[in-house]
Each structure stands twice: as structure tokens, then as C-alpha cells.
Amino acid sequence: MTTAAPATSLAGAVTSYNHSIGGSLAVWQQAVTNNHSVTNLFDSFGRTMQVNRGYYDGSGRHVLSYVEVALDNIAGNLSNNAQGNP
């Protein structure tokens, strides 16, 4: 895992950025602000395959929602499958 320098907004919120590298491409990227996280998972071509949104607390990481992106192998068409809690 690699961590980039955190960024601070004008309002004072600090966002940290992390990512892992598999070969020459990132396998995942994550941004965390005030314990709220967004994680992007990538395929071997660097395309986003899943986006997770959630938060951290004392008991660990909790995913509240995610979106999966599937590519049609023949035509390259995109389709979305969203899951989440209201």
C-alpha cells in the first residue's frame, strides 16, 4: 500500500489517499475524509470495476454501498449493478 500526502480543504477537512499497485497499474485507490471512505477497485486494464462507499469506526471498516461495473466481453458495453442500504 502506498500513501500520498494528505490534502486539506479550505474548511479544514483532511483527506488521505491510499492505493496499491499490482504490476504497473493500481489495483485499488482510496480516499478517506473524516472517517468516510470511497474505494475504487480496478481490473487488469485499469478500468474501474467496483466503487465502495463507507466509513471507519472503532470496530473497523463498514461498506454502506457499492456499484459494480461489468463490461460485455464482445461489444465492450457497460452495465451497472448497484447495491446498498437506504
C-alpha positions as a Markdown table, in Angstrom:
| # | Residue | x | y | z |
|---|---|---|---|---|
| 1 | Met | 0.0 | 0.0 | 0.0 |
| 2 | Thr | 1.2 | 3.5 | -0.9 |
| 3 | Thr | 0.0 | 6.6 | 0.9 |
| 4 | Ala | 0.1 | 10.0 | -0.8 |
| 5 | Ala | 0.4 | 13.3 | 1.2 |
| 6 | Pro | -3.0 | 14.3 | 2.7 |
| 7 | Ala | -4.9 | 17.3 | 1.3 |
| 8 | Thr | -6.7 | 19.8 | 3.4 |
| 9 | Ser | -9.8 | 21.7 | 2.2 |
| 10 | Leu | -10.5 | 25.4 | 2.9 |
| 11 | Ala | -13.0 | 24.2 | 5.6 |
| 12 | Gly | -10.2 | 22.2 | 7.3 |
| 13 | Ala | -11.3 | 18.7 | 6.3 |
| 14 | Val | -8.3 | 16.4 | 5.8 |
| 15 | Thr | -8.4 | 13.8 | 3.1 |
| 16 | Ser | -5.9 | 11.0 | 2.9 |
| 17 | Tyr | -5.2 | 9.0 | -0.3 |
| 18 | Asn | -4.0 | 5.4 | -0.4 |
| 19 | His | -3.5 | 2.9 | -3.3 |
| 20 | Ser | -2.0 | -0.5 | -4.0 |
| 21 | Ile | 0.0 | -1.4 | -7.1 |
| 22 | Gly | -0.3 | -4.6 | -9.0 |
| 23 | Gly | 2.3 | -4.7 | -11.8 |
| 24 | Ser | 2.2 | -1.3 | -13.4 |
| 25 | Leu | -1.4 | -0.5 | -12.5 |
| 26 | Ala | -3.2 | 0.4 | -9.3 |
| 27 | Val | -5.4 | -2.4 | -8.0 |
| 28 | Trp | -7.4 | -0.1 | -5.8 |
| 29 | Gln | -7.4 | 3.6 | -4.7 |
| 30 | Gln | -9.0 | 5.0 | -1.6 |
| 31 | Ala | -9.8 | 8.5 | -0.3 |
| 32 | Val | -10.7 | 8.9 | 3.4 |
| 33 | Thr | -12.2 | 12.2 | 4.8 |
| 34 | Asn | -13.5 | 12.4 | 8.4 |
| 35 | Asn | -13.6 | 8.5 | 8.6 |
| 36 | His | -15.7 | 8.3 | 5.5 |
| 37 | Ser | -14.2 | 6.4 | 2.6 |
| 38 | Val | -14.5 | 5.9 | -1.1 |
| 39 | Thr | -12.6 | 2.9 | -2.6 |
| 40 | Asn | -12.2 | 2.2 | -6.3 |
| 41 | Leu | -11.3 | -1.3 | -7.5 |
| 42 | Phe | -9.7 | -1.8 | -10.9 |
| 43 | Asp | -9.3 | -4.6 | -13.4 |
| 44 | Ser | -6.0 | -5.5 | -15.1 |
| 45 | Phe | -6.6 | -2.8 | -17.7 |
| 46 | Gly | -7.0 | 0.0 | -15.2 |
| 47 | Arg | -10.8 | 0.3 | -15.6 |
| 48 | Thr | -13.0 | 0.8 | -12.6 |
| 49 | Met | -14.8 | -2.4 | -11.8 |
| 50 | Gln | -16.3 | -1.5 | -8.4 |
| 51 | Val | -16.8 | 1.6 | -6.2 |
| 52 | Asn | -17.3 | 1.1 | -2.4 |
| 53 | Arg | -18.6 | 3.9 | -0.1 |
| 54 | Gly | -18.5 | 3.5 | 3.7 |
| 55 | Tyr | -16.9 | 4.6 | 6.9 |
| 56 | Tyr | -14.5 | 3.6 | 9.7 |
| 57 | Asp | -15.2 | 3.4 | 13.4 |
| 58 | Gly | -13.7 | 1.6 | 16.4 |
| 59 | Ser | -14.7 | -1.8 | 15.2 |
| 60 | Gly | -13.3 | -1.5 | 11.6 |
| 61 | Arg | -14.4 | -0.6 | 8.1 |
| 62 | His | -18.1 | -0.7 | 7.1 |
| 63 | Val | -19.2 | -0.6 | 3.4 |
| 64 | Leu | -22.6 | 1.1 | 3.1 |
| 65 | Ser | -23.0 | 0.8 | -0.6 |
| 66 | Tyr | -21.2 | -0.3 | -3.7 |
| 67 | Val | -21.5 | -0.2 | -7.5 |
| 68 | Glu | -20.2 | -2.9 | -9.8 |
| 69 | Val | -19.4 | -2.2 | -13.4 |
| 70 | Ala | -19.4 | -5.1 | -15.9 |
| 71 | Leu | -18.1 | -5.0 | -19.4 |
| 72 | Asp | -19.7 | -7.1 | -22.1 |
| 73 | Asn | -16.8 | -9.2 | -23.4 |
| 74 | Ile | -17.9 | -9.0 | -27.1 |
| 75 | Ala | -19.2 | -5.4 | -27.6 |
| 76 | Gly | -17.5 | -3.6 | -24.7 |
| 77 | Asn | -20.8 | -2.3 | -23.5 |
| 78 | Leu | -21.1 | -1.1 | -19.9 |
| 79 | Ser | -23.8 | -2.3 | -17.4 |
| 80 | Asn | -24.2 | -1.3 | -13.7 |
| 81 | Asn | -25.3 | -3.3 | -10.7 |
| 82 | Ala | -25.8 | -1.1 | -7.7 |
| 83 | Gln | -26.3 | -2.5 | -4.2 |
| 84 | Gly | -26.7 | -0.6 | -1.0 |
| 85 | Asn | -28.6 | 0.2 | 2.2 |
| 86 | Pro | -31.2 | 3.0 | 2.2 |
